[in-house]
Amino acid sequence: MSRPTYAHVEGTGPAGEYCQSCAHWTRSAKNPAPFRRAAMVCAVVARQTGLPLDRLGTVYSHRPACRHWQRKGTGS
């Protein structure tokens, strides 16, 4: 079974914005294994599916923003 990754179709958000600049772009694990980086995932997908962050697919930083994009620091 594939892991859910994106909350909506890429490119439907603000022009020139990317997943990495979104408030919902977050680490999948608080304490990754030694010498491993935690994957970055979308918190909106976690809310939509009810899955924990560590069960989601990786969201890559260079992906164009979706319609759920929100500026960092503006809350949820």
Distance bins in CASP14 RR format, pairs under 12 A and 6 or more apart:
PFRMAT RR
TARGET T0000
AUTHOR 0000-0000-0000
RMODE 2
METHOD distances of the structure
MODEL  1
1 49 0 0 0 0 0 1 0 0 0 0 0
1 51 0 0 0 0 0 1 0 0 0 0 0
1 55 0 0 0 0 0 1 0 0 0 0 0
1 57 0 0 0 0 0 1 0 0 0 0 0
2 49 0 0 0 0 0 1 0 0 0 0 0
2 55 0 0 0 0 0 1 0 0 0 0 0
2 56 0 0 0 0 0 1 0 0 0 0 0
2 57 0 0 0 0 1 0 0 0 0 0 0
2 58 0 0 0 0 0 1 0 0 0 0 0
3 28 0 0 0 0 0 1 0 0 0 0 0
3 39 0 0 0 0 1 0 0 0 0 0 0
3 41 0 0 0 0 1 0 0 0 0 0 0
3 42 0 0 0 0 0 1 0 0 0 0 0
3 45 0 0 0 0 1 0 0 0 0 0 0
3 46 0 0 0 0 0 1 0 0 0 0 0
3 49 0 0 0 0 1 0 0 0 0 0 0
3 51 0 0 0 0 1 0 0 0 0 0 0
3 52 0 0 0 0 0 1 0 0 0 0 0
3 53 0 0 0 0 0 1 0 0 0 0 0
3 54 0 0 0 0 1 0 0 0 0 0 0
3 55 1 0 0 1 0 0 0 0 0 0 0
3 56 1 0 1 0 0 0 0 0 0 0 0
3 57 1 1 0 0 0 0 0 0 0 0 0
3 58 0 0 0 0 1 0 0 0 0 0 0
3 59 0 0 0 0 0 1 0 0 0 0 0
4 41 0 0 0 0 1 0 0 0 0 0 0
4 42 0 0 0 0 1 0 0 0 0 0 0
4 44 0 0 0 0 0 1 0 0 0 0 0
4 45 1 0 1 0 0 0 0 0 0 0 0
4 46 0 0 0 0 1 0 0 0 0 0 0
4 47 0 0 0 0 0 1 0 0 0 0 0
4 48 1 0 0 1 0 0 0 0 0 0 0
4 49 1 0 1 0 0 0 0 0 0 0 0
4 50 0 0 0 0 1 0 0 0 0 0 0
4 51 1 0 0 1 0 0 0 0 0 0 0
4 52 0 0 0 0 0 1 0 0 0 0 0
4 53 0 0 0 0 0 1 0 0 0 0 0
4 55 0 0 0 0 1 0 0 0 0 0 0
4 56 1 0 1 0 0 0 0 0 0 0 0
4 57 1 0 0 1 0 0 0 0 0 0 0
4 58 0 0 0 0 0 1 0 0 0 0 0
4 59 0 0 0 0 0 1 0 0 0 0 0
5 19 0 0 0 0 0 1 0 0 0 0 0
5 25 0 0 0 0 0 1 0 0 0 0 0
5 28 0 0 0 0 0 1 0 0 0 0 0
5 39 0 0 0 0 0 1 0 0 0 0 0
5 40 0 0 0 0 0 1 0 0 0 0 0
5 41 1 0 0 1 0 0 0 0 0 0 0
5 42 1 0 0 1 0 0 0 0 0 0 0
5 44 0 0 0 0 0 1 0 0 0 0 0
5 45 1 0 0 1 0 0 0 0 0 0 0
5 46 0 0 0 0 0 1 0 0 0 0 0
5 48 0 0 0 0 0 1 0 0 0 0 0
5 49 0 0 0 0 0 1 0 0 0 0 0
5 51 0 0 0 0 0 1 0 0 0 0 0
5 55 0 0 0 0 0 1 0 0 0 0 0
5 56 1 0 0 1 0 0 0 0 0 0 0
5 57 1 0 1 0 0 0 0 0 0 0 0
5 58 1 0 0 1 0 0 0 0 0 0 0
5 59 1 0 0 1 0 0 0 0 0 0 0
5 60 0 0 0 0 1 0 0 0 0 0 0
5 63 0 0 0 0 1 0 0 0 0 0 0
5 66 0 0 0 0 0 1 0 0 0 0 0
6 12 0 0 0 0 0 1 0 0 0 0 0
6 13 0 0 0 0 0 1 0 0 0 0 0
6 19 0 0 0 0 1 0 0 0 0 0 0
6 22 0 0 0 0 0 1 0 0 0 0 0
6 24 0 0 0 0 0 1 0 0 0 0 0
6 25 0 0 0 0 0 1 0 0 0 0 0
6 41 0 0 0 0 0 1 0 0 0 0 0
6 42 1 0 0 1 0 0 0 0 0 0 0
6 44 0 0 0 0 1 0 0 0 0 0 0
6 45 1 0 0 1 0 0 0 0 0 0 0
6 48 0 0 0 0 0 1 0 0 0 0 0
6 49 0 0 0 0 0 1 0 0 0 0 0
6 56 0 0 0 0 1 0 0 0 0 0 0
6 57 0 0 0 0 1 0 0 0 0 0 0
6 58 0 0 0 0 0 1 0 0 0 0 0
6 59 1 0 0 1 0 0 0 0 0 0 0
6 60 0 0 0 0 1 0 0 0 0 0 0
6 63 1 0 0 1 0 0 0 0 0 0 0
6 64 0 0 0 0 0 1 0 0 0 0 0
6 65 0 0 0 0 0 1 0 0 0 0 0
6 66 1 0 0 1 0 0 0 0 0 0 0
6 67 0 0 0 0 0 1 0 0 0 0 0
6 68 0 0 0 0 1 0 0 0 0 0 0
6 69 0 0 0 0 0 1 0 0 0 0 0
7 13 0 0 0 0 0 1 0 0 0 0 0
7 19 0 0 0 0 1 0 0 0 0 0 0
7 22 0 0 0 0 1 0 0 0 0 0 0
7 24 1 0 0 1 0 0 0 0 0 0 0
7 25 0 0 0 0 0 1 0 0 0 0 0
7 41 0 0 0 0 0 1 0 0 0 0 0
7 42 1 0 1 0 0 0 0 0 0 0 0
7 43 0 0 0 0 1 0 0 0 0 0 0
7 44 1 1 0 0 0 0 0 0 0 0 0
7 45 1 0 1 0 0 0 0 0 0 0 0
7 46 0 0 0 0 1 0 0 0 0 0 0
7 47 0 0 0 0 1 0 0 0 0 0 0
7 48 1 0 0 1 0 0 0 0 0 0 0
7 49 0 0 0 0 1 0 0 0 0 0 0
7 56 0 0 0 0 0 1 0 0 0 0 0
7 57 0 0 0 0 0 1 0 0 0 0 0
7 59 0 0 0 0 1 0 0 0 0 0 0
7 63 0 0 0 0 0 1 0 0 0 0 0
7 65 0 0 0 0 0 1 0 0 0 0 0
7 66 1 0 1 0 0 0 0 0 0 0 0
7 67 0 0 0 0 1 0 0 0 0 0 0
7 68 1 0 1 0 0 0 0 0 0 0 0
7 69 0 0 0 0 1 0 0 0 0 0 0
7 70 0 0 0 0 0 1 0 0 0 0 0
8 19 0 0 0 0 0 1 0 0 0 0 0
8 22 0 0 0 0 0 1 0 0 0 0 0
8 24 0 0 0 0 0 1 0 0 0 0 0
8 42 0 0 0 0 1 0 0 0 0 0 0
8 44 0 0 0 0 1 0 0 0 0 0 0
8 45 0 0 0 0 1 0 0 0 0 0 0
8 48 0 0 0 0 1 0 0 0 0 0 0
8 59 0 0 0 0 0 1 0 0 0 0 0
8 63 0 0 0 0 0 1 0 0 0 0 0
8 64 0 0 0 0 0 1 0 0 0 0 0
8 65 0 0 0 0 1 0 0 0 0 0 0
8 66 1 1 0 0 0 0 0 0 0 0 0
8 67 1 0 1 0 0 0 0 0 0 0 0
8 68 1 0 1 0 0 0 0 0 0 0 0
8 69 0 0 0 0 1 0 0 0 0 0 0
9 63 0 0 0 0 0 1 0 0 0 0 0
9 64 0 0 0 0 1 0 0 0 0 0 0
9 65 0 0 0 0 0 1 0 0 0 0 0
9 66 1 0 0 1 0 0 0 0 0 0 0
9 67 1 0 0 1 0 0 0 0 0 0 0
9 68 0 0 0 0 0 1 0 0 0 0 0
9 69 0 0 0 0 0 1 0 0 0 0 0
10 16 0 0 0 0 0 1 0 0 0 0 0
10 17 0 0 0 0 0 1 0 0 0 0 0
10 18 0 0 0 0 1 0 0 0 0 0 0
10 19 0 0 0 0 1 0 0 0 0 0 0
10 22 0 0 0 0 0 1 0 0 0 0 0
10 42 0 0 0 0 0 1 0 0 0 0 0
10 59 0 0 0 0 1 0 0 0 0 0 0
10 60 0 0 0 0 1 0 0 0 0 0 0
10 62 0 0 0 0 0 1 0 0 0 0 0
10 63 1 0 1 0 0 0 0 0 0 0 0
10 64 1 0 1 0 0 0 0 0 0 0 0
10 65 1 0 0 1 0 0 0 0 0 0 0
10 66 1 0 1 0 0 0 0 0 0 0 0
10 67 0 0 0 0 1 0 0 0 0 0 0
10 68 0 0 0 0 0 1 0 0 0 0 0
10 69 0 0 0 0 0 1 0 0 0 0 0
11 17 0 0 0 0 1 0 0 0 0 0 0
11 18 0 0 0 0 1 0 0 0 0 0 0
11 19 0 0 0 0 0 1 0 0 0 0 0
11 62 0 0 0 0 0 1 0 0 0 0 0
11 63 0 0 0 0 1 0 0 0 0 0 0
11 64 1 1 0 0 0 0 0 0 0 0 0
11 65 1 0 0 1 0 0 0 0 0 0 0
11 66 1 0 0 1 0 0 0 0 0 0 0
11 67 0 0 0 0 1 0 0 0 0 0 0
11 68 0 0 0 0 0 1 0 0 0 0 0
11 69 0 0 0 0 1 0 0 0 0 0 0
12 63 0 0 0 0 0 1 0 0 0 0 0
12 64 0 0 0 0 1 0 0 0 0 0 0
12 65 1 0 0 1 0 0 0 0 0 0 0
12 66 1 0 1 0 0 0 0 0 0 0 0
12 67 1 0 1 0 0 0 0 0 0 0 0
12 68 0 0 0 0 1 0 0 0 0 0 0
12 69 0 0 0 0 1 0 0 0 0 0 0
13 19 0 0 0 0 0 1 0 0 0 0 0
13 21 0 0 0 0 0 1 0 0 0 0 0
13 22 0 0 0 0 1 0 0 0 0 0 0
13 63 0 0 0 0 0 1 0 0 0 0 0
13 64 1 0 0 1 0 0 0 0 0 0 0
13 65 1 0 1 0 0 0 0 0 0 0 0
13 66 1 0 1 0 0 0 0 0 0 0 0
13 67 1 0 1 0 0 0 0 0 0 0 0
13 68 0 0 0 0 1 0 0 0 0 0 0
13 69 1 0 1 0 0 0 0 0 0 0 0
13 70 0 0 0 0 0 1 0 0 0 0 0
13 71 0 0 0 0 0 1 0 0 0 0 0
14 21 0 0 0 0 1 0 0 0 0 0 0
14 22 0 0 0 0 1 0 0 0 0 0 0
14 64 0 0 0 0 1 0 0 0 0 0 0
14 65 1 0 1 0 0 0 0 0 0 0 0
14 66 0 0 0 0 1 0 0 0 0 0 0
14 67 0 0 0 0 1 0 0 0 0 0 0
14 68 0 0 0 0 0 1 0 0 0 0 0
14 69 1 0 1 0 0 0 0 0 0 0 0
14 70 0 0 0 0 1 0 0 0 0 0 0
14 71 0 0 0 0 1 0 0 0 0 0 0
15 64 0 0 0 0 1 0 0 0 0 0 0
15 65 0 0 0 0 1 0 0 0 0 0 0
15 69 0 0 0 0 0 1 0 0 0 0 0
16 22 0 0 0 0 0 1 0 0 0 0 0
16 62 0 0 0 0 0 1 0 0 0 0 0
16 63 0 0 0 0 0 1 0 0 0 0 0
16 64 1 0 0 1 0 0 0 0 0 0 0
16 65 1 0 0 1 0 0 0 0 0 0 0
16 69 0 0 0 0 1 0 0 0 0 0 0
17 23 0 0 0 0 0 1 0 0 0 0 0
17 24 0 0 0 0 0 1 0 0 0 0 0
17 25 0 0 0 0 0 1 0 0 0 0 0
17 61 0 0 0 0 0 1 0 0 0 0 0
17 62 0 0 0 0 0 1 0 0 0 0 0
17 63 0 0 0 0 0 1 0 0 0 0 0
17 64 1 0 0 1 0 0 0 0 0 0 0
17 65 1 1 0 0 0 0 0 0 0 0 0
17 66 0 0 0 0 1 0 0 0 0 0 0
17 67 0 0 0 0 0 1 0 0 0 0 0
17 68 0 0 0 0 0 1 0 0 0 0 0
17 69 1 0 1 0 0 0 0 0 0 0 0
17 70 0 0 0 0 1 0 0 0 0 0 0
17 71 0 0 0 0 1 0 0 0 0 0 0
17 72 0 0 0 0 0 1 0 0 0 0 0
18 25 0 0 0 0 1 0 0 0 0 0 0
18 40 0 0 0 0 0 1 0 0 0 0 0
18 59 0 0 0 0 1 0 0 0 0 0 0
18 60 0 0 0 0 1 0 0 0 0 0 0
18 61 1 0 0 1 0 0 0 0 0 0 0
18 62 1 0 1 0 0 0 0 0 0 0 0
18 63 1 0 0 1 0 0 0 0 0 0 0
18 64 1 0 0 1 0 0 0 0 0 0 0
18 65 1 0 1 0 0 0 0 0 0 0 0
18 66 0 0 0 0 0 1 0 0 0 0 0
18 69 0 0 0 0 1 0 0 0 0 0 0
18 72 0 0 0 0 0 1 0 0 0 0 0
19 25 1 0 1 0 0 0 0 0 0 0 0
19 26 0 0 0 0 0 1 0 0 0 0 0
19 40 1 0 0 1 0 0 0 0 0 0 0
19 41 0 0 0 0 1 0 0 0 0 0 0
19 42 1 0 0 1 0 0 0 0 0 0 0
19 43 0 0 0 0 0 1 0 0 0 0 0
19 44 0 0 0 0 0 1 0 0 0 0 0
19 45 0 0 0 0 0 1 0 0 0 0 0
19 58 0 0 0 0 0 1 0 0 0 0 0
19 59 1 0 1 0 0 0 0 0 0 0 0
19 60 1 0 0 1 0 0 0 0 0 0 0
19 61 1 0 1 0 0 0 0 0 0 0 0
19 62 1 0 0 1 0 0 0 0 0 0 0
19 63 1 0 1 0 0 0 0 0 0 0 0
19 64 1 0 0 1 0 0 0 0 0 0 0
19 65 1 0 0 1 0 0 0 0 0 0 0
19 66 1 0 0 1 0 0 0 0 0 0 0
19 68 0 0 0 0 0 1 0 0 0 0 0
19 69 0 0 0 0 1 0 0 0 0 0 0
19 70 0 0 0 0 0 1 0 0 0 0 0
19 72 0 0 0 0 0 1 0 0 0 0 0
20 26 0 0 0 0 0 1 0 0 0 0 0
20 40 1 0 0 1 0 0 0 0 0 0 0
20 42 0 0 0 0 0 1 0 0 0 0 0
20 59 0 0 0 0 1 0 0 0 0 0 0
20 60 0 0 0 0 1 0 0 0 0 0 0
20 61 1 1 0 0 0 0 0 0 0 0 0
20 62 1 0 0 1 0 0 0 0 0 0 0
20 63 0 0 0 0 1 0 0 0 0 0 0
20 64 0 0 0 0 0 1 0 0 0 0 0
20 65 0 0 0 0 1 0 0 0 0 0 0
20 69 0 0 0 0 0 1 0 0 0 0 0
20 72 0 0 0 0 1 0 0 0 0 0 0
21 59 0 0 0 0 0 1 0 0 0 0 0
21 61 0 0 0 0 1 0 0 0 0 0 0
21 62 0 0 0 0 0 1 0 0 0 0 0
21 63 0 0 0 0 0 1 0 0 0 0 0
21 64 0 0 0 0 0 1 0 0 0 0 0
21 65 1 0 0 1 0 0 0 0 0 0 0
21 69 1 0 0 1 0 0 0 0 0 0 0
21 70 0 0 0 0 1 0 0 0 0 0 0
21 71 1 0 0 1 0 0 0 0 0 0 0
21 72 1 0 0 1 0 0 0 0 0 0 0
21 73 0 0 0 0 0 1 0 0 0 0 0
21 74 0 0 0 0 0 1 0 0 0 0 0
22 40 0 0 0 0 0 1 0 0 0 0 0
22 41 0 0 0 0 0 1 0 0 0 0 0
22 42 1 0 0 1 0 0 0 0 0 0 0
22 43 0 0 0 0 1 0 0 0 0 0 0
22 44 0 0 0 0 1 0 0 0 0 0 0
22 45 0 0 0 0 0 1 0 0 0 0 0
22 59 0 0 0 0 1 0 0 0 0 0 0
22 61 0 0 0 0 1 0 0 0 0 0 0
22 63 0 0 0 0 1 0 0 0 0 0 0
22 64 0 0 0 0 0 1 0 0 0 0 0
22 65 1 0 0 1 0 0 0 0 0 0 0
22 66 0 0 0 0 1 0 0 0 0 0 0
22 67 0 0 0 0 0 1 0 0 0 0 0
22 68 1 0 0 1 0 0 0 0 0 0 0
22 69 1 0 1 0 0 0 0 0 0 0 0
22 70 1 0 0 1 0 0 0 0 0 0 0
22 71 1 0 0 1 0 0 0 0 0 0 0
22 72 1 0 0 1 0 0 0 0 0 0 0
22 73 0 0 0 0 0 1 0 0 0 0 0
22 74 0 0 0 0 0 1 0 0 0 0 0
22 75 0 0 0 0 0 1 0 0 0 0 0
22 76 0 0 0 0 0 1 0 0 0 0 0
23 42 0 0 0 0 0 1 0 0 0 0 0
23 43 0 0 0 0 1 0 0 0 0 0 0
23 44 0 0 0 0 1 0 0 0 0 0 0
23 65 0 0 0 0 0 1 0 0 0 0 0
23 68 0 0 0 0 1 0 0 0 0 0 0
23 69 0 0 0 0 1 0 0 0 0 0 0
23 70 1 0 1 0 0 0 0 0 0 0 0
23 71 1 0 0 1 0 0 0 0 0 0 0
23 72 1 0 1 0 0 0 0 0 0 0 0
23 73 1 0 1 0 0 0 0 0 0 0 0
23 74 1 0 0 1 0 0 0 0 0 0 0
23 75 1 0 0 1 0 0 0 0 0 0 0
23 76 1 0 0 1 0 0 0 0 0 0 0
24 40 0 0 0 0 0 1 0 0 0 0 0
24 41 0 0 0 0 1 0 0 0 0 0 0
24 42 1 0 1 0 0 0 0 0 0 0 0
24 43 1 0 1 0 0 0 0 0 0 0 0
24 44 1 0 1 0 0 0 0 0 0 0 0
24 45 0 0 0 0 1 0 0 0 0 0 0
24 46 0 0 0 0 1 0 0 0 0 0 0
24 47 0 0 0 0 1 0 0 0 0 0 0
24 48 0 0 0 0 0 1 0 0 0 0 0
24 53 0 0 0 0 0 1 0 0 0 0 0
24 56 0 0 0 0 0 1 0 0 0 0 0
24 59 0 0 0 0 1 0 0 0 0 0 0
24 65 0 0 0 0 1 0 0 0 0 0 0
24 66 0 0 0 0 1 0 0 0 0 0 0
24 67 0 0 0 0 0 1 0 0 0 0 0
24 68 1 0 0 1 0 0 0 0 0 0 0
24 69 1 0 0 1 0 0 0 0 0 0 0
24 70 1 0 0 1 0 0 0 0 0 0 0
24 71 0 0 0 0 0 1 0 0 0 0 0
24 72 0 0 0 0 1 0 0 0 0 0 0
24 73 0 0 0 0 0 1 0 0 0 0 0
24 74 0 0 0 0 0 1 0 0 0 0 0
24 75 0 0 0 0 1 0 0 0 0 0 0
24 76 1 0 0 1 0 0 0 0 0 0 0
25 38 0 0 0 0 0 1 0 0 0 0 0
25 39 0 0 0 0 0 1 0 0 0 0 0
25 40 1 0 1 0 0 0 0 0 0 0 0
25 41 1 0 0 1 0 0 0 0 0 0 0
25 42 1 0 0 1 0 0 0 0 0 0 0
25 43 1 0 0 1 0 0 0 0 0 0 0
25 44 0 0 0 0 1 0 0 0 0 0 0
25 45 0 0 0 0 0 1 0 0 0 0 0
25 46 0 0 0 0 0 1 0 0 0 0 0
25 53 0 0 0 0 0 1 0 0 0 0 0
25 56 0 0 0 0 0 1 0 0 0 0 0
25 58 0 0 0 0 0 1 0 0 0 0 0
25 59 1 0 0 1 0 0 0 0 0 0 0
25 60 0 0 0 0 1 0 0 0 0 0 0
25 61 1 0 0 1 0 0 0 0 0 0 0
25 62 0 0 0 0 0 1 0 0 0 0 0
25 63 0 0 0 0 1 0 0 0 0 0 0
25 65 0 0 0 0 1 0 0 0 0 0 0
25 66 0 0 0 0 0 1 0 0 0 0 0
25 68 0 0 0 0 0 1 0 0 0 0 0
25 69 0 0 0 0 1 0 0 0 0 0 0
25 70 0 0 0 0 1 0 0 0 0 0 0
25 71 0 0 0 0 0 1 0 0 0 0 0
25 72 0 0 0 0 1 0 0 0 0 0 0
25 73 0 0 0 0 0 1 0 0 0 0 0
26 38 0 0 0 0 1 0 0 0 0 0 0
26 39 0 0 0 0 0 1 0 0 0 0 0
26 40 1 0 0 1 0 0 0 0 0 0 0
26 41 1 0 0 1 0 0 0 0 0 0 0
26 42 1 0 0 1 0 0 0 0 0 0 0
26 43 1 0 1 0 0 0 0 0 0 0 0
26 44 0 0 0 0 0 1 0 0 0 0 0
26 45 0 0 0 0 0 1 0 0 0 0 0
26 46 0 0 0 0 1 0 0 0 0 0 0
26 47 0 0 0 0 0 1 0 0 0 0 0
26 53 1 0 0 1 0 0 0 0 0 0 0
26 54 0 0 0 0 0 1 0 0 0 0 0
26 56 0 0 0 0 1 0 0 0 0 0 0
26 58 0 0 0 0 0 1 0 0 0 0 0
26 59 0 0 0 0 1 0 0 0 0 0 0
26 70 0 0 0 0 0 1 0 0 0 0 0
26 72 0 0 0 0 0 1 0 0 0 0 0
26 76 0 0 0 0 0 1 0 0 0 0 0
27 36 0 0 0 0 0 1 0 0 0 0 0
27 37 0 0 0 0 1 0 0 0 0 0 0
27 38 1 0 1 0 0 0 0 0 0 0 0
27 39 1 0 0 1 0 0 0 0 0 0 0
27 40 1 0 0 1 0 0 0 0 0 0 0
27 41 1 0 0 1 0 0 0 0 0 0 0
27 42 0 0 0 0 0 1 0 0 0 0 0
27 43 0 0 0 0 0 1 0 0 0 0 0
27 46 0 0 0 0 0 1 0 0 0 0 0
27 53 1 0 0 1 0 0 0 0 0 0 0
27 54 0 0 0 0 1 0 0 0 0 0 0
27 56 0 0 0 0 0 1 0 0 0 0 0
27 58 0 0 0 0 0 1 0 0 0 0 0
27 59 0 0 0 0 0 1 0 0 0 0 0
28 36 0 0 0 0 0 1 0 0 0 0 0
28 37 0 0 0 0 1 0 0 0 0 0 0
28 38 1 0 1 0 0 0 0 0 0 0 0
28 39 1 0 1 0 0 0 0 0 0 0 0
28 40 1 0 0 1 0 0 0 0 0 0 0
28 41 1 0 1 0 0 0 0 0 0 0 0
28 42 0 0 0 0 1 0 0 0 0 0 0
28 43 0 0 0 0 0 1 0 0 0 0 0
28 45 0 0 0 0 0 1 0 0 0 0 0
28 46 0 0 0 0 1 0 0 0 0 0 0
28 51 0 0 0 0 0 1 0 0 0 0 0
28 52 0 0 0 0 1 0 0 0 0 0 0
28 53 1 0 1 0 0 0 0 0 0 0 0
28 54 1 0 1 0 0 0 0 0 0 0 0
28 55 0 0 0 0 1 0 0 0 0 0 0
28 56 1 0 0 1 0 0 0 0 0 0 0
28 57 1 0 0 1 0 0 0 0 0 0 0
28 58 1 0 0 1 0 0 0 0 0 0 0
28 59 0 0 0 0 1 0 0 0 0 0 0
29 36 0 0 0 0 1 0 0 0 0 0 0
29 37 0 0 0 0 1 0 0 0 0 0 0
29 38 1 0 1 0 0 0 0 0 0 0 0
29 39 1 0 0 1 0 0 0 0 0 0 0
29 40 0 0 0 0 0 1 0 0 0 0 0
29 41 0 0 0 0 1 0 0 0 0 0 0
29 52 0 0 0 0 1 0 0 0 0 0 0
29 53 1 0 0 1 0 0 0 0 0 0 0
29 54 1 0 1 0 0 0 0 0 0 0 0
29 55 0 0 0 0 0 1 0 0 0 0 0
29 56 0 0 0 0 0 1 0 0 0 0 0
29 58 0 0 0 0 0 1 0 0 0 0 0
30 38 1 0 0 1 0 0 0 0 0 0 0
30 52 0 0 0 0 0 1 0 0 0 0 0
30 53 0 0 0 0 1 0 0 0 0 0 0
30 54 0 0 0 0 1 0 0 0 0 0 0
31 37 0 0 0 0 0 1 0 0 0 0 0
31 38 0 0 0 0 1 0 0 0 0 0 0
31 54 0 0 0 0 0 1 0 0 0 0 0
32 38 1 0 1 0 0 0 0 0 0 0 0
32 39 0 0 0 0 1 0 0 0 0 0 0
32 40 0 0 0 0 0 1 0 0 0 0 0
32 53 0 0 0 0 0 1 0 0 0 0 0
32 54 0 0 0 0 1 0 0 0 0 0 0
33 39 0 0 0 0 0 1 0 0 0 0 0
33 54 0 0 0 0 0 1 0 0 0 0 0
37 58 0 0 0 0 0 1 0 0 0 0 0
38 53 0 0 0 0 1 0 0 0 0 0 0
38 54 0 0 0 0 1 0 0 0 0 0 0
38 56 0 0 0 0 0 1 0 0 0 0 0
38 57 0 0 0 0 0 1 0 0 0 0 0
38 58 0 0 0 0 1 0 0 0 0 0 0
39 53 0 0 0 0 1 0 0 0 0 0 0
39 54 0 0 0 0 1 0 0 0 0 0 0
39 55 0 0 0 0 0 1 0 0 0 0 0
39 56 0 0 0 0 1 0 0 0 0 0 0
39 57 1 0 0 1 0 0 0 0 0 0 0
39 58 1 0 1 0 0 0 0 0 0 0 0
39 59 0 0 0 0 1 0 0 0 0 0 0
39 60 0 0 0 0 1 0 0 0 0 0 0
39 61 0 0 0 0 0 1 0 0 0 0 0
40 53 0 0 0 0 1 0 0 0 0 0 0
40 56 0 0 0 0 1 0 0 0 0 0 0
40 57 0 0 0 0 1 0 0 0 0 0 0
40 58 1 0 0 1 0 0 0 0 0 0 0
40 59 1 0 1 0 0 0 0 0 0 0 0
40 60 1 0 0 1 0 0 0 0 0 0 0
40 61 1 0 0 1 0 0 0 0 0 0 0
40 62 0 0 0 0 0 1 0 0 0 0 0
40 63 0 0 0 0 0 1 0 0 0 0 0
41 47 0 0 0 0 0 1 0 0 0 0 0
41 49 0 0 0 0 0 1 0 0 0 0 0
41 51 0 0 0 0 1 0 0 0 0 0 0
41 52 0 0 0 0 1 0 0 0 0 0 0
41 53 1 0 1 0 0 0 0 0 0 0 0
41 54 0 0 0 0 1 0 0 0 0 0 0
41 55 0 0 0 0 1 0 0 0 0 0 0
41 56 1 0 1 0 0 0 0 0 0 0 0
41 57 1 0 0 1 0 0 0 0 0 0 0
41 58 1 0 0 1 0 0 0 0 0 0 0
41 59 1 0 1 0 0 0 0 0 0 0 0
41 60 0 0 0 0 0 1 0 0 0 0 0
41 61 0 0 0 0 0 1 0 0 0 0 0
42 48 0 0 0 0 1 0 0 0 0 0 0
42 49 0 0 0 0 0 1 0 0 0 0 0
42 51 0 0 0 0 0 1 0 0 0 0 0
42 53 0 0 0 0 1 0 0 0 0 0 0
42 56 1 0 0 1 0 0 0 0 0 0 0
42 57 0 0 0 0 1 0 0 0 0 0 0
42 58 0 0 0 0 1 0 0 0 0 0 0
42 59 1 0 1 0 0 0 0 0 0 0 0
42 60 0 0 0 0 0 1 0 0 0 0 0
42 61 0 0 0 0 0 1 0 0 0 0 0
42 63 0 0 0 0 1 0 0 0 0 0 0
42 65 0 0 0 0 0 1 0 0 0 0 0
42 66 0 0 0 0 1 0 0 0 0 0 0
42 68 1 0 0 1 0 0 0 0 0 0 0
42 69 0 0 0 0 0 1 0 0 0 0 0
42 70 0 0 0 0 0 1 0 0 0 0 0
43 49 0 0 0 0 0 1 0 0 0 0 0
43 50 0 0 0 0 0 1 0 0 0 0 0
43 51 0 0 0 0 0 1 0 0 0 0 0
43 52 0 0 0 0 0 1 0 0 0 0 0
43 53 1 0 0 1 0 0 0 0 0 0 0
43 56 0 0 0 0 1 0 0 0 0 0 0
43 59 0 0 0 0 1 0 0 0 0 0 0
43 68 0 0 0 0 1 0 0 0 0 0 0
43 70 0 0 0 0 1 0 0 0 0 0 0
43 72 0 0 0 0 0 1 0 0 0 0 0
43 75 0 0 0 0 0 1 0 0 0 0 0
43 76 1 0 0 1 0 0 0 0 0 0 0
44 50 0 0 0 0 0 1 0 0 0 0 0
44 51 0 0 0 0 0 1 0 0 0 0 0
44 53 0 0 0 0 0 1 0 0 0 0 0
44 56 0 0 0 0 0 1 0 0 0 0 0
44 59 0 0 0 0 0 1 0 0 0 0 0
44 65 0 0 0 0 0 1 0 0 0 0 0
44 66 0 0 0 0 1 0 0 0 0 0 0
44 67 0 0 0 0 1 0 0 0 0 0 0
44 68 1 0 1 0 0 0 0 0 0 0 0
44 69 0 0 0 0 1 0 0 0 0 0 0
44 70 0 0 0 0 1 0 0 0 0 0 0
44 76 0 0 0 0 1 0 0 0 0 0 0
45 51 1 0 0 1 0 0 0 0 0 0 0
45 52 0 0 0 0 0 1 0 0 0 0 0
45 53 0 0 0 0 1 0 0 0 0 0 0
45 55 0 0 0 0 1 0 0 0 0 0 0
45 56 1 0 1 0 0 0 0 0 0 0 0
45 57 0 0 0 0 1 0 0 0 0 0 0
45 58 0 0 0 0 0 1 0 0 0 0 0
45 59 0 0 0 0 1 0 0 0 0 0 0
45 66 0 0 0 0 0 1 0 0 0 0 0
45 68 0 0 0 0 1 0 0 0 0 0 0
46 52 1 0 0 1 0 0 0 0 0 0 0
46 53 1 0 1 0 0 0 0 0 0 0 0
46 54 0 0 0 0 1 0 0 0 0 0 0
46 55 0 0 0 0 1 0 0 0 0 0 0
46 56 1 0 0 1 0 0 0 0 0 0 0
46 57 0 0 0 0 0 1 0 0 0 0 0
46 59 0 0 0 0 0 1 0 0 0 0 0
46 68 0 0 0 0 0 1 0 0 0 0 0
46 76 0 0 0 0 0 1 0 0 0 0 0
47 53 0 0 0 0 0 1 0 0 0 0 0
47 56 0 0 0 0 0 1 0 0 0 0 0
47 68 0 0 0 0 1 0 0 0 0 0 0
47 76 0 0 0 0 1 0 0 0 0 0 0
48 56 0 0 0 0 0 1 0 0 0 0 0
48 66 0 0 0 0 0 1 0 0 0 0 0
48 68 0 0 0 0 1 0 0 0 0 0 0
49 55 0 0 0 0 1 0 0 0 0 0 0
49 56 1 0 0 1 0 0 0 0 0 0 0
49 57 0 0 0 0 0 1 0 0 0 0 0
50 56 0 0 0 0 1 0 0 0 0 0 0
51 57 0 0 0 0 1 0 0 0 0 0 0
53 59 0 0 0 0 0 1 0 0 0 0 0
59 65 0 0 0 0 0 1 0 0 0 0 0
59 66 0 0 0 0 1 0 0 0 0 0 0
59 68 0 0 0 0 0 1 0 0 0 0 0
59 69 0 0 0 0 0 1 0 0 0 0 0
63 69 0 0 0 0 0 1 0 0 0 0 0
65 71 0 0 0 0 0 1 0 0 0 0 0
65 72 0 0 0 0 0 1 0 0 0 0 0
68 76 0 0 0 0 0 1 0 0 0 0 0
70 76 1 0 0 1 0 0 0 0 0 0 0
END
